[in-house]
Amino acid sequence: MIAMLVDSHCHLDFPDFEEERDAVIERAREAGVGLMVTISTRVRQFERIRAIAETYDNVFCSVGTHPHNADEELDVTTADLVRLAEHPKVVAIGEAGLDYFYDKAPRGAQAQGLRAHIAASRETRLPLVIHARNADDDMIAILKEETGKGAFPFVLHCFSSGAELAAAGIRLGGYVSFSGIVTFRNSEELRRIAETVPRDRLLVETDAPYLAPIPKRGKRNEPAFVAYTARVLAETVGLEEDALAKQTTENFFRLFSKVPRSLLPEGMKEQ
């Protein structure tokens, strides 16, 4: 039995899980996934996400607006995010960011939303969950500028960008989270980037229901499958699976500091 894993980013509120959410969470427990964070994509749907987190003792949540939806929620203020984040189950801000691959929202709206979320992260000291796709240069520029106004905790989630963004994120104090993409056969460059990330800045996630790792690729992803990603990441960075699980779980509790450390396995609490 390996040490506890954490799925630091999933979407348990999505319709894909509606009919069997209890079973999905139980399968995660059986796979050694002790905690999950279900991530907000629309503040206007936050009550549903919060209700899921309230229902399960091992599920926490974030509050925020995905860049795809940025133009729909420009009226959501930093103060709104800070207020909603007071709930004990809210342990992160986001996901917010820049997505120039799909460009579903105007880029100016995405940047405006991202900066509002950064301000909320800075004020609450909760980690900002950052979505970045095909926007490396602008993301680096915003992170540098905003960090200059005052540091804030953050994670580059579901990392699939270039080495320069990973390095910039680490220099600015951020973490880098890897999803099932890192297991794909054509992800050699991403695995090379993973090797460069300091071990104390690594996280694992599913981004479920998307991006199921090999050998589940093509199926609906779920939190239990984070174990497959962790196995490949462990091999990539030269750690035993148990050591990778312990490291990424410790990293999670350090970054998501609002999650009670009492939820750590007994053998890890003294670390």
N, C-alpha and C positions, 0 to 999 in steps of 0.2 A: 504493500500500500504506500503510494507516494504521499508527500506532504500535500496539504490543501492547496488547490488552485483557486484563482479568482477570475471570473469573466468580468473584466472591467468595463465592457461595453456591449450591450445587447438591447433589443427592442421588444420586450415582452408584451407591450401593449398592441403590437401589430396584429392584424386579423389572422395571420398565419398561426398564431398560438391560441386563438380564442377558444377553440373547442377542447384543448387538452393542456391548458397551462399548468395545472397541478401535476400532470404526468411529466411534462417537460422539466419542471423544477425538481421533481423527484429523481428523474434520470440524471440530472446534473449532480445531485447529492451522491448518487451511487457511483458516479464517475470521479468523485473526489473534488468536485467544484463546490466549495463551501459558501461562496458569496457571489452575487451578481449585482451589477448596476444597470438598471434599465434606463435608457437615455431618452430625454425629451427632444422632440423635433418641432413641436409647436407649443408655445406657452398656453394657447387657448385650449389645448387638450391636456393640460397639466393635471387636472383633477383625476383623470383616468389613470395616468401614470402613477400619481401619488397613491391612489387607492390600491394599485397592485403592490406597491412597496409596503403599504400598511398591512396587507394581507399575509405576507410571508416574512418570517423573521430573518431570512438570509438574503432578502432583496432590498436594495436601496435604489435611489433614483437621482436624476439631475433635473434642472429646469432651464429651458432655453429654446432657441429657434434655429433650426437647421438652415444653412445658407440657401437651400432650394426654396425656402419659405420666407426668406428675409423681407421681401417687399410686402408680404401680408401682415407683418407684425412690427413695422417700424414704430408703431405707437406704443409698443412695450418698452418701458423705460428701464434704466439701470435700477431705479428705486423699486420698480415692480419685481425685478429679478431678486433683488436683495430681500424684499419682504417675503416672497414665496420660498426663498432659500432658508428661512428661519425654521421651517418644519424639520423635525429631527431625522426624518428619513431622506432629506435632500442633502446629498454629499458632494455635489458638483454643479457647475454652471455649464450650460451648453446642451447639445453640441452647436457650436457656431463656427463660422470660418469662411473660406473662399472656395468655390467650385467653378472653375472655368472650363471644365470638361463638358458638363451639361448646360451651364449658363441658364439655369431655370429662373433665376432672379437677376435683375440688373446688378452689375458689378458694384456700382456705387452703394446700392442697398445692402449688398453683402458686407461691404467694408464698414458701413455705418452700424449694422447689426453687430458685427464682430467687435467693434470698439466699445459698444454699450455693454457687451458681455465681458470684455476685458475689465472694464470699470467695476462691474459687479464682482468679478473674481478678486480684484484687488481689494475691494471693500470687505468682502466676506472671508477672504483667505481660503475660499473653496477652489479646487482646481478647475480650470477652464478646459473643457473637452473640445479640442480643435479639429475641425474637418478641413483638410487641405487637399485639393486635387487640381493638378495642372495650373497651379497658381504660386509656384515656389517663390519667384522674385517678389511679388507683392506681399506674400505672407511674411517673408523674411523682413521686408521693410517695415511692415506694421508691427511685428513683434519687437524689432529693435527700437522703433520710435516709442511704442507704448511701455516697454520695459524702462526706457529712459525717464518716464514719468513716475515710475515706481514699480518694483517687481511684483509679479503675480505668479501663482503656481499654474502649470498647464501640462497637458499631454497632447502630443501629436498622435491622434488616434488612427487606427487602421492604416498604418504608414505605408504609402506606396509612391512617395515622392522621391526626389533626388537626394544624393549624399549631402549637398550643400545645405538643404533645409534641415536635415537631420543634425548636422554639425552645428548649425546656427541655433536650433532649438536646445541642444545640449549646452552650448555656451551660455545661453540665456537662462539656464536653470530648469529647462523642461525635461519631460520624460517622453519616451517613444514607445508606442504600443503596436504590436504586430498581430495581425489577424491570420485567417486561413490562407491569405495570398502568399504568405511566406513559404507555404508548403507546395505551391504550384511548381510544376516542372520548369516553366519558363521564367521563374523568379530568381535566377542566379544573382542578378545585380542587387535585388532586395536583400538576399541572404548575405551578400558582401557588406551591405550597409549595416545589417544587424550585427555583424562581427565587430563593427567599429563603435557601437553604442556601449558605454560603460555599463557593466552588469547591474549597478545600482540605479540605473535609469530605465530598465526594461520592464514592460508590462505585456500581458497577453490578453486577447479578447476574441470574441466571435464576430461581432457586428451582426449577430443573428437577427433575422432569418437569412441574411445574405452571406455569400462567400464561404460556403462550407469547405473545410480543408480536405485534402486528400487523406483518407480514402473515401470521404463522403461527398466529394465534389459533385455538383449537379443535383444534390438533394437539398431540402430545406435545412438550413443550419440551425443549431440550437446550442445552449450553453454547455451541455455535456461534451460537445465536440472540441472545446478549447483544449482538451487533453491532447488531441492530435497535433494541434499547433504548437503546444508546449514541447512535445516530443521532438519535433523538427527544429524548433528554436534552440532547444538544449544541445542537440547535435551540432547546430550551426555555430554556437558560441563556445562549445567545448565544455559543457557541464553535464553531469549526470542528471537524469530526469528529476530525481528527488531534490537535487541542489537547485535546479532551475525553478521548480515549484516553490521552494522555500524563498528563493531570492525574489521572484516576481510577487509573491504574496507579501513579503516584507516591504517591497517597494510600493505596493498598493496601499498598505496601511500608512506608510510615510506620506504619500501624496494625498490620498483620500483620508485626511487626518480626522475627519469628523466621524468616521466609522469606528465604533468602539473596539479597542484592542482586546477587549474581553472575548471577542469572537474568534481570535486567533486560537489555533490548536494549542493545547497545554505545552507541548514541547517547543513552541516558538515564542512563547510570551516573554521569556527572559532575554531575547535578542535585542 
